[in-house]
């Protein structure tokens, strides 16, 4: 007899009892109704007539109807059985509704806890505690949350109940069922893994289990890991348990994704702050106090640098070797960003150090190159142009280390490329020698040193600015001072590349020679 059905209450109370009594009265016959224990619920208890079972289901008799007329007994038994069935369905629906309400309440409470938690390990522990409450009690059930590591993608045990998983350890080799859950993003219930070909083909690190419920920790576009429920004994996991664990796993996956995003944003903000600081430090390392004609010196010099990113691999420098000699240098490191900036700092420091021992540009290059080649695991290199200017005579001595040829703008407005052996970039190969060339600067002559961020600047059609356009722009500008030459070039490049993203660091250094204020 189904214990959920109280036949006595059904026959003696409420609208159902009124309907039964009305039917008996309409028939005008002696009728008795007995429960499954033989207690008389309706009638005088006369049980001499044939008994007809009151059944909720074919094999679930909850009582009997006795009546002199079989057809009346059959009809009344069917009616009471039908009413009992409806009451049972109502009870079951109410129980299921209450159960779902409790589950949703628990999930809601867990959601509130998860929303306030920014620690992934704590999230995993909360989720496992909740999952354990939603699963059958009294069973040898073990649970674990396995999360993919962001760097390697390998699963590790973030939280666990039981001895099959060790918290903090790499997850054991996955079985075939778990592998499929990861691949498809669909939960799997296998109440007897011994009969499942996926498990038989690959038991992974769980060779002695019998039942499994595996749920993915998945958002709409990403799977973060698994919620694995296993048992060494037979457990009949239900579709309802799978569904509620899926809801739980979805909450956990969303929370894990949110924590990852927060950590990434914090890391990005820290990186941006570091890059801003690096940019400030790098720019402070560049000389910004330039020799000008207005100060009574023989040269007018101005330089400009604009990184493509926060920090640059380009650089320029100028400093006095002695009272009569000015050294100028421009360089371009092969990479961009922070690595290039660090390499640039090393190059700049080495040049200053070697210039204390060597006076000629080719000697400085030859001394710096082996230092850059040593322990250069990143295979970075730098192109350099180094020159020394005799401040008394205007003689320029220069050497190339694989760098772009500077523009020479004569006092008559004629532009040409500075000639000489192009040399080899530094940091590529040790034992390289360099050569030097000399030229005489005359009053009003100018030099424009640049990196390939100028000549290779691209417009929206991916056309390069080019050296020919540079020469055409500079032709006929002998009256411009160093700052005006730089400003003219930058304005032209910006107009050419308008709408296109800056693809490389831009560096310019202009020098104009004028021996004394009277032009002598």
HUSUL-V743491 format. One record per pair of residues at least 4 apart in sequence whose ideal C-beta (glycine too) atoms are under 8 Angstrom apart, sorted by the first residue. I is the first residue (numbers start at 1). J is the second residue. If there is no record, write none. Layout:
{{I/J} {I/J}}
This chain:
{{1/5} {1/36} {1/60} {1/61} {1/62} {2/56} {2/57} {2/60} {2/62} {2/88} {4/88} {4/91} {4/92} {5/10} {5/56} {5/62} {5/84} {5/87} {5/88} {6/10} {7/11} {7/33} {7/35} {7/36} {7/41} {7/54} {7/62} {7/63} {7/80} {7/84} {8/12} {8/35} {8/39} {8/41} {9/13} {9/14} {10/14} {10/16} {10/17} {10/80} {10/83} {10/84} {10/87} {11/16} {11/17} {11/20} {11/33} {11/41} {11/42} {11/80} {12/17} {12/41} {12/42} {13/17} {14/18} {15/19} {16/20} {16/83} {16/87} {17/21} {18/22} {19/23} {19/79} {19/83} {20/24} {20/33} {20/42} {20/76} {20/79} {20/80} {20/83} {21/25} {21/42} {22/26} {23/27} {23/75} {23/76} {23/79} {24/29} {24/31} {24/42} {24/43} {24/76} {27/31} {27/67} {27/69} {27/72} {27/76} {29/67} {29/68} {29/69} {29/72} {30/43} {30/44} {30/46} {30/49} {30/67} {30/68} {31/42} {31/43} {31/65} {31/66} {31/67} {31/72} {31/73} {31/76} {32/40} {32/42} {32/43} {32/44} {32/45} {32/46} {32/47} {32/65} {32/66} {32/67} {33/40} {33/41} {33/42} {33/43} {33/54} {33/63} {33/64} {33/65} {33/66} {33/76} {33/80} {34/38} {34/39} {34/40} {34/41} {34/47} {34/51} {34/63} {34/64} {34/65} {34/66} {35/39} {35/41} {35/62} {35/63} {36/61} {36/62} {36/63} {40/44} {40/45} {41/63} {43/66} {46/66} {47/51} {47/66} {48/66} {49/66} {49/67} {49/68} {49/73} {50/66} {50/67} {50/70} {50/73} {51/64} {51/65} {51/66} {51/73} {52/64} {52/65} {52/66} {52/67} {52/70} {52/73} {52/74} {52/76} {52/77} {53/61} {53/63} {53/64} {53/77} {54/61} {54/62} {54/63} {54/64} {54/65} {54/77} {54/80} {54/81} {54/84} {55/59} {55/60} {55/61} {55/62} {55/77} {55/81} {56/60} {56/62} {56/81} {56/84} {56/85} {56/88} {57/85} {62/81} {62/84} {63/80} {64/77} {65/73} {65/76} {65/77} {65/80} {66/73} {67/72} {67/73} {67/76} {68/72} {69/73} {70/74} {71/75} {72/76} {73/77} {74/78} {75/79} {76/80} {77/81} {78/82} {79/83} {80/84} {81/85} {82/86} {83/87} {84/88} {85/89} {86/90} {87/91} {88/92} {89/93} {90/94} {91/95} {92/96} {93/97} {94/98} {95/99} {96/100} {97/101} {98/102} {99/103} {100/104} {101/105} {102/106} {103/107} {103/134} {103/244} {104/108} {105/109} {106/110} {106/130} {106/133} {106/134} {107/111} {107/130} {107/244} {107/247} {107/248} {107/251} {108/112} {109/113} {110/114} {110/126} {110/127} {110/130} {110/248} {110/251} {111/115} {111/251} {112/116} {113/117} {113/126} {114/123} {114/126} {114/127} {114/251} {114/252} {114/255} {115/255} {117/122} {117/123} {117/126} {117/255} {118/259} {118/262} {119/123} {119/259} {120/124} {120/147} {120/158} {120/256} {120/259} {121/125} {121/158} {121/159} {122/126} {123/127} {123/252} {123/255} {123/256} {123/259} {124/128} {124/145} {124/147} {124/158} {124/159} {124/252} {125/129} {125/159} {126/130} {127/131} {127/145} {127/159} {127/227} {127/248} {127/249} {127/251} {127/252} {128/132} {128/143} {128/144} {128/145} {128/159} {128/160} {128/161} {129/133} {130/134} {130/248} {131/135} {131/143} {131/227} {131/229} {131/245} {131/248} {132/141} {132/143} {132/161} {134/241} {134/244} {134/245} {134/248} {135/139} {135/141} {135/143} {135/229} {135/237} {135/241} {135/245} {136/141} {136/235} {136/241} {139/231} {139/233} {139/235} {140/231} {140/232} {140/233} {141/161} {141/162} {141/229} {141/230} {141/231} {141/235} {142/160} {142/161} {142/162} {142/163} {142/164} {142/165} {142/229} {142/230} {142/231} {143/160} {143/161} {143/162} {143/227} {143/228} {143/229} {143/230} {144/157} {144/159} {144/160} {144/161} {144/162} {144/164} {144/165} {144/227} {144/228} {145/157} {145/158} {145/159} {145/160} {145/217} {145/225} {145/226} {145/227} {145/228} {145/252} {146/155} {146/156} {146/157} {146/158} {146/165} {146/171} {146/225} {146/226} {146/228} {147/155} {147/156} {147/158} {147/217} {147/224} {147/225} {147/256} {148/153} {148/154} {148/155} {148/223} {148/224} {148/225} {149/153} {149/154} {149/155} {149/156} {150/260} {154/170} {154/171} {155/170} {155/171} {155/174} {155/225} {155/226} {156/168} {156/169} {156/170} {156/171} {157/165} {157/166} {157/167} {157/168} {157/169} {157/170} {157/171} {158/167} {158/225} {159/167} {160/164} {160/165} {160/166} {160/167} {164/206} {164/209} {164/230} {165/169} {165/171} {165/172} {165/228} {171/205} {172/204} {172/205} {172/206} {173/202} {173/204} {173/205} {174/178} {174/179} {174/182} {174/202} {174/204} {174/205} {175/179} {175/193} {175/198} {175/199} {175/202} {175/203} {175/204} {175/205} {175/206} {175/212} {176/180} {176/196} {176/197} {176/198} {176/199} {176/200} {176/201} {176/202} {176/203} {176/204} {177/181} {177/188} {177/190} {177/193} {177/196} {177/198} {177/199} {177/212} {177/214} {178/182} {178/204} {178/214} {178/226} {178/228} {179/183} {179/198} {179/202} {179/204} {180/184} {180/188} {180/198} {181/185} {181/186} {181/187} {181/188} {181/214} {181/215} {181/216} {181/226} {182/216} {182/223} {182/226} {185/216} {185/218} {185/223} {186/216} {187/213} {187/214} {187/215} {187/216} {187/242} {187/245} {187/246} {188/212} {188/213} {188/214} {189/212} {189/213} {189/237} {189/238} {189/239} {189/242} {190/196} {190/199} {190/211} {190/212} {190/213} {191/211} {191/234} {191/235} {191/236} {191/237} {192/196} {192/210} {192/211} {192/234} {193/199} {193/209} {193/210} {193/211} {193/212} {194/199} {194/200} {194/210} {196/200} {197/201} {198/202} {199/203} {199/212} {203/207} {206/230} {208/232} {209/230} {209/231} {209/232} {210/231} {210/232} {210/233} {210/234} {210/235} {211/230} {211/231} {211/233} {211/234} {211/235} {211/236} {211/237} {212/228} {212/229} {212/230} {212/231} {213/228} {213/229} {213/230} {213/237} {213/241} {213/242} {213/245} {214/226} {214/227} {214/228} {214/229} {215/226} {215/227} {215/229} {215/242} {215/245} {215/246} {215/248} {215/249} {216/223} {216/225} {216/226} {216/227} {216/249} {216/253} {217/223} {217/224} {217/225} {217/226} {217/227} {217/249} {217/252} {217/253} {217/256} {218/222} {218/223} {218/224} {218/249} {218/250} {218/253} {219/224} {219/250} {219/253} {219/254} {219/257} {222/253} {222/257} {223/253} {224/253} {224/256} {224/257} {225/256} {227/245} {227/248} {227/249} {227/252} {229/237} {229/245} {231/235} {237/241} {237/242} {238/242} {239/243} {240/244} {241/245} {242/246} {243/247} {244/248} {245/249} {246/250} {247/251} {248/252} {249/253} {250/254} {251/255} {252/256} {253/257} {254/258} {255/259} {256/260} {257/261} {258/262} {259/263} {260/264} {261/265} {262/266} {263/267} {264/268} {265/269} {266/270} {267/271} {268/272} {269/273} {270/274} {271/275} {272/276} {272/310} {273/277} {274/278} {275/279} {275/309} {275/310} {275/311} {275/338} {276/280} {276/310} {277/281} {278/282} {278/310} {278/311} {278/338} {278/341} {279/283} {279/307} {279/310} {279/311} {280/284} {281/285} {282/286} {282/307} {282/311} {282/312} {282/341} {282/344} {282/345} {283/305} {285/315} {285/345} {285/348} {286/303} {286/305} {286/315} {286/316} {286/317} {287/303} {287/316} {287/317} {287/318} {287/319} {290/300} {290/301} {290/302} {290/303} {290/482} {290/483} {291/295} {291/297} {291/299} {291/300} {291/301} {291/318} {291/326} {292/297} {292/300} {292/301} {292/481} {292/482} {293/297} {293/300} {293/481} {293/512} {293/514} {293/517} {296/517} {297/391} {298/391} {298/394} {298/513} {298/514} {298/515} {298/516} {299/326} {299/389} {299/391} {299/511} {299/512} {299/513} {299/514} {300/481} {300/482} {300/483} {300/511} {300/512} {300/514} {301/318} {301/328} {301/482} {301/509} {301/510} {301/511} {301/512} {302/481} {302/482} {302/483} {302/485} {302/486} {302/509} {302/510} {303/316} {303/318} {303/486} {303/507} {303/508} {303/509} {303/510} {304/486} {304/490} {304/506} {304/507} {304/508} {304/509} {305/312} {305/314} {305/315} {305/316} {305/505} {305/506} {305/507} {305/508} {306/453} {306/490} {306/502} {306/505} {306/506} {306/507} {307/311} {307/312} {307/314} {307/505} {308/312} {308/336} {308/453} {308/502} {308/503} {308/504} {308/505} {308/506} {309/336} {309/337} {310/337} {311/337} {311/338} {311/340} {311/341} {312/336} {312/340} {312/341} {312/344} {312/505} {312/507} {313/332} {313/333} {313/334} {313/335} {313/336} {313/337} {313/340} {313/341} {313/343} {313/344} {313/382} {313/505} {314/330} {314/331} {314/332} {314/333} {314/344} {314/451} {314/453} {314/505} {314/506} {314/507} {315/330} {315/331} {315/344} {315/347} {315/348} {315/507} {316/328} {316/329} {316/330} {316/331} {316/449} {316/507} {316/509} {317/327} {317/328} {317/329} {317/348} {317/351} {317/352} {318/326} {318/327} {318/328} {318/329} {318/509} {319/326} {319/327} {319/352} {319/355} {320/325} {320/326} {320/327} {321/325} {321/326} {321/327} {321/355} {321/359} {321/388} {323/391} {324/390} {324/391} {324/392} {325/359} {325/388} {325/389} {325/390} {325/391} {326/388} {326/389} {326/391} {327/355} {327/361} {327/386} {327/387} {327/388} {327/389} {328/386} {328/387} {328/388} {328/389} {328/449} {328/509} {328/511} {329/351} {329/384} {329/385} {329/386} {329/387} {330/384} {330/385} {330/403} {330/449} {330/450} {330/451} {330/507} {330/509} {331/344} {331/347} {331/348} {331/382} {331/383} {331/384} {331/385} {331/403} {331/451} {332/382} {332/383} {332/403} {332/404} {332/451} {332/452} {332/453} {332/505} {332/507} {333/340} {333/341} {333/343} {333/344} {333/347} {333/380} {333/381} {333/382} {334/340} {334/380} {334/381} {334/382} {334/425} {335/339} {335/340} {335/343} {335/378} {335/380} {336/340} {336/504} {336/505} {337/341} {338/342} {339/343} {339/378} {339/380} {340/344} {340/380} {341/345} {342/346} {343/347} {343/378} {343/380} {343/382} {344/348} {344/382} {345/349} {346/350} {346/372} {347/351} {347/368} {347/372} {347/382} {347/384} {347/426} {348/352} {349/353} {350/354} {350/368} {350/371} {350/372} {351/355} {351/364} {351/368} {351/384} {351/386} {352/356} {353/357} {354/358} {354/363} {354/364} {354/367} {354/368} {355/359} {355/364} {357/367} {358/363} {358/364} {358/367} {359/363} {359/388} {360/364} {360/388} {360/397} {360/399} {360/436} {361/365} {361/386} {361/387} {361/388} {361/397} {361/398} {361/399} {361/434} {361/436} {362/366} {362/399} {362/433} {362/434} {362/435} {362/436} {363/367} {364/368} {364/386} {364/399} {365/369} {365/384} {365/386} {365/399} {365/401} {365/423} {365/426} {365/434} {366/432} {366/433} {366/434} {367/371} {368/372} {368/384} {368/426} {369/373} {369/401} {369/426} {369/427} {369/430} {369/432} {370/374} {370/430} {370/431} {372/376} {372/381} {372/382} {372/426} {372/427} {373/426} {373/427} {373/428} {373/429} {373/430} {374/430} {376/380} {376/427} {380/427} {381/425} {381/426} {381/427} {381/428} {382/401} {382/425} {382/426} {382/427} {383/401} {383/402} {383/403} {383/404} {383/425} {383/426} {384/400} {384/401} {384/402} {384/403} {384/425} {384/426} {385/398} {385/399} {385/400} {385/401} {385/403} {385/404} {385/406} {385/449} {386/398} {386/399} {386/401} {387/396} {387/397} {387/398} {387/399} {387/447} {388/396} {388/397} {388/398} {389/394} {389/395} {389/396} {389/397} {389/441} {389/511} {389/513} {390/394} {390/395} {390/396} {390/397} {393/440} {394/440} {394/441} {394/442} {394/513} {394/515} {395/438} {395/439} {395/440} {395/441} {396/438} {396/439} {396/440} {396/441} {396/447} {397/436} {397/437} {397/438} {398/418} {398/420} {398/436} {398/437} {398/438} {398/439} {399/420} {399/423} {399/434} {399/435} {399/436} {399/437} {400/405} {400/420} {400/421} {400/422} {400/423} {400/434} {401/423} {401/424} {401/425} {401/426} {401/434} {402/422} {402/423} {402/424} {402/425} {402/426} {403/423} {403/425} {403/451} {404/450} {404/451} {404/452} {404/455} {404/467} {405/417} {405/418} {405/419} {405/420} {405/422} {406/417} {406/418} {406/447} {406/448} {406/449} {406/450} {407/415} {407/416} {407/417} {407/418} {407/447} {407/448} {407/450} {407/470} {407/471} {407/474} {408/415} {408/416} {408/417} {408/418} {408/439} {408/445} {408/446} {408/447} {409/413} {409/414} {409/415} {409/445} {409/446} {409/447} {409/448} {409/474} {409/477} {409/478} {409/485} {410/414} {410/415} {410/416} {410/442} {410/444} {410/445} {410/478} {411/442} {411/443} {411/444} {411/445} {411/478} {412/478} {413/475} {413/476} {413/477} {413/478} {414/475} {415/471} {415/474} {415/475} {416/471} {417/467} {417/471} {418/439} {418/447} {419/437} {420/435} {420/437} {421/434} {421/435} {421/437} {423/432} {423/434} {423/435} {424/428} {424/429} {424/432} {424/434} {428/432} {441/445} {441/447} {441/513} {442/513} {443/513} {443/514} {443/515} {443/519} {443/520} {444/478} {444/512} {444/513} {444/514} {444/519} {445/512} {445/513} {446/478} {446/480} {446/482} {446/485} {446/510} {446/511} {446/512} {446/513} {447/510} {447/511} {447/512} {448/470} {448/474} {448/485} {448/486} {448/489} {448/508} {448/509} {448/510} {449/508} {449/509} {449/510} {449/511} {450/454} {450/455} {450/470} {450/489} {450/507} {450/508} {450/509} {451/504} {451/505} {451/506} {451/507} {452/456} {452/504} {453/457} {453/502} {453/503} {453/504} {453/505} {453/506} {453/507} {454/465} {454/470} {454/489} {454/493} {454/506} {454/507} {454/508} {455/464} {455/465} {455/466} {455/467} {455/470} {456/464} {456/465} {456/503} {456/504} {457/464} {457/465} {457/493} {457/496} {457/497} {457/502} {457/503} {457/504} {457/506} {458/462} {458/463} {458/464} {458/465} {458/497} {458/500} {458/503} {459/463} {459/465} {459/496} {459/497} {459/498} {459/499} {459/500} {460/497} {460/498} {460/499} {460/500} {465/469} {465/470} {465/493} {465/496} {465/497} {466/470} {467/471} {468/472} {469/473} {469/492} {469/496} {470/474} {470/489} {471/475} {473/477} {473/488} {473/489} {473/492} {474/485} {474/488} {474/489} {477/484} {477/485} {477/488} {480/484} {480/485} {480/488} {481/485} {481/512} {482/486} {482/510} {482/511} {482/512} {483/487} {483/510} {484/488} {485/489} {485/510} {485/512} {486/490} {486/508} {486/509} {486/510} {487/491} {488/492} {489/493} {489/508} {490/494} {490/506} {490/508} {491/495} {492/496} {493/497} {493/506} {494/498} {497/502} {502/506} {514/519} {515/519} {515/520} {516/520}}
